[in-house]
Structures are given as structure tokens and as C-alpha cells.
Amino acid sequence: MLAAQRQALILEQVRRSGGVRVTELVESLDVSDMTVRRDLDALEARGLLRKVHGGAVAPHRHSTEEPGFEANAARQEAEKQAIARAAARLIEPNSAIGLSAGTTTCAVAHRLRDVPGLTVVTNCLRVADVFHRTPRTDQTVVLTGGFRTPSDALVGPLAVSALRSLHLDTLVLGVHGMDAHAGLTTPNMMEGETDRALVAAARKLVVVADRTKWKTVGLCTIAPLERCDVLVTDAGMDGDARQRLSEQVGGLVVAEEAEEDVDGPPSPHGG
């Protein structure tokens, strides 16, 4: 079994049970104690679990924890590309769309560079730069002003003021976390206010979030899950979570990583 396969199985067990013992992994994976510990070290370095004496548990995420763009970009890269492909198919030519800040929305931006007639409103320098690098005469990009956050979002009164008079056909929103009770959340209060202005401006809300965002709760709520018209997530989202989400969002799209991508996967680090 390859290291990536072992680590995927370890993560699945941690997500399902909340934690796992080294001795259990040695038996179930049929590998040495040292191999398991190396896998746990690798997963902890990526922020996917937290090592404890004798095993590992799910990483604890504080409600105000705000990883930077580069740190987020290194996580779930394949899943984000699959989500981006699926989300891009929901965008129609000649429409006005919003793209919030985030590594997944940046991946979506790469997929939208060849869609004709788009007007793109964003509060993210990284997203705007994706379109700037391959400009089209039939696309318009509107970048809000504002203060810059660790996630490279432009937020605050200038951003909110710019958004209040706009009317978007579709908003593609990236989130820090989503929860059945807390809804769609962010750890940054000013980013939450700006995201709420984006949501208010949009007729249709498409949320892009991989499985690690489920049951993660940030400091403030952007919108309830019921406000989401379409949630695009990855195939690793477990069955119970899919069922719960299906009951609360308008529609659930599960993106498969194995889908053929003739253009090749653009890096989520782009911008």
C-alpha cells in the first residue's frame, strides 16, 4: 500500500471516530509502528490531524483561527480542483458573477477564464489577478477596495459600500467552515460582513467547500445553510454529512476527482 493510500485511510478513521491509536493502525494497515508514526508526522505537518500520546486526534480549530492563503492552498489541492471544475459548469456565459476570497474560489477563477461575456465582481486580489493574466475583451473584472486580511480578502466599509448597489446573477462563495446550526462561517468579523454583502447582492448562491469544512465553526456566521442554492463539495464527504447537507441546502453537487480534465489542473496557488 502506498503512503498516500495509508494516510487517506488514517484520515478517514480520524474523521469518523475523532481519533485513532497507533496500535490499531499497525494492526489494520499491517505495517510497522515506525511506518504509522511517520504517516502521522506527515499528516500533522499538513495540519490534517494532531498527534497525542499513543495516537492522533482531529485537529482542534479555534473559532478565530485564520490560516493565510498559502497555508490553505496546500490543503486538499486535488479536491479543490475537482470542486472548481464542477462549480465552473454552473456559470453561464454573459452573466454577472461574484467570487469571494479563498483558495477554492481562486481555483474556480482559473476555470472561468474562457467563459465569454462574464462580469466578475471580487474582493480578492488573487482572483482578480487570474483574469488579469489572461485578459479577454469580453470580460469585465470589478475589484472592491478595502483592508487586506490574511486570506487575501479585501474587507471593510469600502468593500461593503461597493457591493451594496450591485446585482449579481451568481455568487461563488468560499467558506472557512459550515455547520448544521452555525451555518456558513468565517473567523474574521470584517470578512463576514463583506461576505454577507456579497450574498445579499446575489440571486443565486453557490458554495464551494471541501469535506474538511464540515463541522468547522468560525467566529461569525455569513449565512444559514438554507440560503445556499447549490453546495459543491468533494467525494470524500461522508454519507451522514451528505444526508444532513442535502436536507438543508438547495442542491448538493459531489465533485469526483477522477473526472478527465483535458486542460490540465491549474494550481490553486495561482495569482
C-alpha positions as CSV (number, residue, x, y, z in Angstrom):
1,M,0.0,0.0,0.0
2,L,1.3,3.4,-0.9
3,A,1.9,6.1,1.7
4,A,-0.8,8.3,0.3
5,Q,-3.3,5.4,0.5
6,R,-2.4,4.7,4.1
7,Q,-2.7,8.3,5.1
8,A,-6.1,8.6,3.4
9,L,-7.3,5.6,5.4
10,I,-5.9,7.1,8.6
11,L,-7.6,10.4,8.0
12,E,-10.9,8.7,7.3
13,Q,-10.7,6.9,10.6
14,V,-9.8,10.1,12.5
15,R,-12.7,11.9,10.8
16,R,-15.1,9.0,11.6
17,S,-14.1,8.4,15.2
18,G,-12.5,11.6,16.2
19,G,-9.2,9.9,17.0
20,V,-7.2,6.7,16.5
21,R,-4.5,4.7,18.3
22,V,-1.1,3.8,16.8
23,T,-1.6,0.1,17.8
24,E,-5.0,0.0,16.0
25,L,-3.4,1.4,12.8
26,V,-0.5,-1.1,13.0
27,E,-3.0,-3.9,13.0
28,S,-5.4,-2.6,10.5
29,L,-2.8,-1.4,8.0
30,D,-0.5,-4.3,8.6
31,V,2.6,-2.1,8.8
32,S,5.2,-1.3,11.4
33,D,4.8,1.1,14.3
34,M,7.5,3.3,12.8
35,T,5.7,3.5,9.5
36,V,2.5,4.6,11.2
37,R,4.3,7.2,13.2
38,R,5.9,8.6,10.0
39,D,2.5,8.8,8.4
40,L,1.1,10.6,11.5
41,D,4.1,13.1,11.4
42,A,3.4,13.8,7.7
43,L,-0.4,14.4,8.3
44,E,0.3,16.6,11.3
45,A,2.7,18.7,9.3
46,R,-0.1,19.3,6.8
47,G,-2.5,20.3,9.6
48,L,-4.8,17.4,9.0
49,L,-4.6,15.8,12.4
50,R,-3.0,16.4,15.8
51,K,-0.7,13.8,17.4
52,V,-1.3,12.8,21.0
53,H,0.3,10.2,23.2
54,G,-0.3,6.8,21.7
55,G,-2.2,8.1,18.6
56,A,-3.8,11.1,16.9
57,V,-7.0,13.1,17.0
58,A,-8.8,15.5,14.7
59,P,-7.1,18.9,14.6
60,H,-8.7,21.5,17.0
61,R,-9.7,24.6,15.2
62,H,-10.3,27.7,17.2
63,S,-13.2,29.9,16.0
64,T,-10.8,32.8,15.3
65,E,-8.1,30.8,13.7
66,E,-7.4,32.3,10.3
67,P,-4.8,30.5,8.1
68,G,-3.1,32.5,5.4
69,F,-3.7,32.0,1.7
70,E,-0.6,29.9,1.1
71,A,-1.3,27.6,4.1
72,N,-4.8,26.9,2.8
73,A,-3.6,26.4,-0.8
74,A,-1.5,23.5,0.3
75,R,-4.5,21.6,1.7
76,Q,-6.8,19.3,-0.3
77,E,-5.4,20.5,-3.6
78,A,-6.9,17.7,-5.7
79,E,-10.3,18.1,-4.0
80,K,-10.3,21.8,-4.7
81,Q,-9.6,21.3,-8.4
82,A,-12.4,18.8,-8.7
83,I,-14.8,21.2,-6.9
84,A,-13.6,24.0,-9.2
85,R,-14.4,22.0,-12.3
86,A,-17.9,21.2,-11.1
87,A,-18.6,24.8,-9.9
88,A,-17.4,26.3,-13.2
89,R,-20.1,24.3,-15.0
90,L,-22.8,26.2,-13.1
91,I,-21.7,29.6,-14.5
92,E,-23.4,30.8,-17.7
93,P,-21.8,33.0,-20.3
94,N,-22.8,36.7,-20.3
95,S,-23.7,36.7,-16.6
96,A,-22.6,38.8,-13.7
97,I,-20.9,36.8,-11.0
98,G,-19.2,37.2,-7.7
99,L,-16.2,35.3,-6.5
100,S,-15.3,35.7,-2.8
101,A,-11.7,35.4,-1.5
102,G,-10.2,31.9,-0.9
103,T,-8.1,29.2,-2.5
104,T,-11.1,27.2,-3.8
105,T,-12.7,30.3,-5.4
106,C,-9.3,31.1,-6.9
107,A,-9.3,27.6,-8.5
108,V,-12.8,28.3,-9.8
109,A,-11.5,31.6,-11.3
110,H,-8.9,29.6,-13.4
111,R,-11.8,27.6,-14.8
112,L,-13.8,30.7,-15.8
113,R,-11.1,32.5,-17.8
114,D,-12.5,31.3,-21.2
115,V,-16.2,31.8,-20.4
116,P,-17.4,34.7,-22.7
117,G,-19.1,37.8,-21.6
118,L,-18.6,37.5,-17.8
119,T,-18.6,40.4,-15.4
120,V,-16.7,39.3,-12.4
121,V,-17.0,41.1,-9.1
122,T,-14.5,40.0,-6.4
123,N,-13.0,41.2,-3.1
124,C,-9.8,39.1,-3.7
125,L,-6.6,40.3,-5.4
126,R,-5.6,36.7,-6.2
127,V,-8.9,36.1,-8.1
128,A,-8.6,39.4,-10.0
129,D,-5.1,38.6,-11.0
130,V,-6.2,35.3,-12.5
131,F,-8.3,37.2,-15.1
132,H,-5.7,40.0,-15.4
133,R,-3.1,37.4,-16.6
134,T,-5.2,36.2,-19.5
135,P,-7.4,39.2,-20.3
136,R,-10.4,39.0,-22.6
137,T,-12.1,41.9,-24.3
138,D,-15.5,40.5,-23.5
139,Q,-14.8,40.0,-19.8
140,T,-15.0,42.7,-17.1
141,V,-13.5,42.4,-13.6
142,V,-14.6,44.7,-10.8
143,L,-12.3,44.6,-7.7
144,T,-13.6,46.1,-4.5
145,G,-11.5,48.2,-2.2
146,G,-10.9,47.6,1.4
147,F,-8.5,46.3,4.0
148,R,-6.5,43.1,3.3
149,T,-6.9,40.1,5.5
150,P,-4.5,37.1,6.0
151,S,-6.7,35.2,3.5
152,D,-6.1,37.9,0.9
153,A,-9.7,39.2,1.1
154,L,-10.5,42.9,0.8
155,V,-12.9,43.8,3.5
156,G,-14.4,46.7,5.5
157,P,-16.6,49.7,4.7
158,L,-15.1,50.4,1.3
159,A,-15.8,46.8,0.1
160,V,-19.3,46.7,1.6
161,S,-20.2,50.1,0.1
162,A,-19.0,48.9,-3.3
163,L,-21.2,45.8,-3.1
164,R,-24.5,47.3,-1.9
165,S,-25.6,48.7,-5.2
166,L,-24.7,45.6,-7.3
167,H,-26.9,42.8,-8.5
168,L,-25.2,39.5,-9.3
169,D,-26.6,36.5,-11.1
170,T,-24.5,34.1,-9.1
171,L,-22.1,34.3,-6.2
172,V,-19.4,31.6,-5.8
173,L,-18.6,31.7,-2.1
174,G,-15.7,30.0,-0.3
175,V,-16.1,29.5,3.5
176,H,-13.9,28.7,6.5
177,G,-16.5,26.3,7.9
178,M,-20.0,25.0,7.6
179,D,-22.2,23.6,10.3
180,A,-25.8,22.4,10.6
181,H,-26.5,25.0,13.3
182,A,-23.9,27.8,12.8
183,G,-24.3,27.8,9.0
184,L,-21.6,29.2,6.7
185,T,-18.9,30.8,8.8
186,T,-15.6,32.7,8.8
187,P,-13.1,33.5,11.6
188,N,-12.8,37.2,10.5
189,M,-15.6,39.5,11.5
190,M,-14.9,42.1,8.8
191,E,-14.7,39.4,6.2
192,G,-18.0,38.1,7.4
193,E,-19.6,41.5,6.9
194,T,-18.2,41.7,3.4
195,D,-19.3,38.2,2.5
196,R,-22.8,39.0,3.8
197,A,-22.9,41.9,1.4
198,L,-21.8,39.6,-1.4
199,V,-24.6,37.1,-0.5
200,A,-27.2,39.9,-0.4
201,A,-26.2,41.1,-3.9
202,A,-26.6,37.6,-5.4
203,R,-29.7,36.0,-6.8
204,K,-28.1,32.5,-6.7
205,L,-25.6,31.3,-4.1
206,V,-23.1,28.6,-4.9
207,V,-20.9,27.5,-2.0
208,V,-17.6,25.7,-2.7
209,A,-16.3,23.7,0.3
210,D,-14.3,20.5,0.7
211,R,-15.1,17.9,3.4
212,T,-12.7,19.4,5.9
213,K,-15.0,22.5,6.2
214,W,-17.9,20.4,7.6
215,K,-18.4,20.9,11.4
216,T,-15.8,23.6,11.4
217,V,-17.2,26.8,13.0
218,G,-15.7,30.2,12.6
219,L,-16.3,33.2,14.8
220,C,-19.2,34.7,12.8
221,T,-21.9,33.4,10.5
222,I,-22.1,34.6,6.9
223,A,-25.5,32.9,6.1
224,P,-27.5,29.9,7.2
225,L,-27.1,26.7,5.2
226,E,-30.6,27.1,3.8
227,R,-29.5,30.2,1.9
228,C,-27.2,28.1,-0.2
229,D,-28.8,27.2,-3.5
230,V,-26.0,24.8,-4.5
231,L,-23.2,23.3,-2.4
232,V,-20.3,21.8,-4.3
233,T,-18.1,19.5,-2.3
234,D,-15.7,16.6,-2.8
235,A,-16.4,12.9,-2.9
236,G,-14.7,12.4,0.5
237,M,-17.7,13.9,2.3
238,D,-19.1,11.1,4.4
239,G,-22.6,9.8,3.9
240,D,-24.1,11.2,7.1
241,A,-22.8,14.7,6.3
242,R,-24.2,14.4,2.7
243,Q,-27.6,13.5,4.0
244,R,-27.6,16.4,6.5
245,L,-26.5,18.8,3.9
246,S,-29.0,17.6,1.3
247,E,-31.7,18.3,3.8
248,Q,-30.6,21.9,4.3
249,V,-29.1,23.2,1.1
250,G,-31.0,23.7,-2.2
251,G,-28.8,21.2,-4.1
252,L,-25.7,19.1,-3.4
253,V,-23.1,18.5,-6.1
254,V,-20.4,16.0,-5.3
255,A,-17.3,16.5,-7.4
256,E,-15.3,13.4,-8.5
257,E,-11.5,13.8,-8.6
258,A,-11.3,11.1,-11.3
259,E,-13.1,13.2,-13.9
260,E,-11.0,13.8,-17.1
261,D,-9.5,17.3,-17.3
262,V,-8.4,17.9,-20.8
263,D,-6.9,21.3,-20.0
264,G,-4.8,20.1,-17.0
265,P,-5.3,21.3,-13.5
266,P,-4.3,24.9,-12.8
267,S,-2.6,25.4,-9.5
268,P,-4.7,26.8,-6.7
269,H,-1.6,28.9,-5.8
270,G,-2.2,30.9,-8.9
271,G,-2.2,34.7,-8.5
